[in-house]
Amino acid sequence: MTATLSEDIILTPAAAGRVAAIARKQDKPAILRLSVEGGGCSGFQYKFELADAPESDDSIAETDGVRLLVDPVSLDLVRGASVDFVESLGGAAFRVTNPNAASGCGCGTSFSV
């Protein structure tokens, strides 16, 4: 099985721009991995990290030449979501808008289904 381009998740232009800037500073490819792990204050939490390359079973969203990778287990929990980068008085962070989340927490990094 090979990694496939996916319509199941969206990387916004703002998030793509931020990933590209971080990747340039770290001399890495502009590839962001989103995974979902158990934990956090609501049951699941989002984890972001730069990746060197997609795994064979990843789904890929691409915006402005930047790729977002999601493994199959995580994709089931974030299908239909968008990943954005927001800056506010409270700081700057990647933000997931997830239609599958029944509830979330105030910090925006964890959710329940």
Secondary structure, 3 states (H helix, E strand, C coil): CCCEECCCEEECHHHHHHHHHHHHHHCCCCEEEEEEEECCCCCEEEEEEECCCCCCCCEEEEECCEEEEECHHHHHHHCCEEEEEEEECCEEEEEEECCCCCEECCCCCEEEC
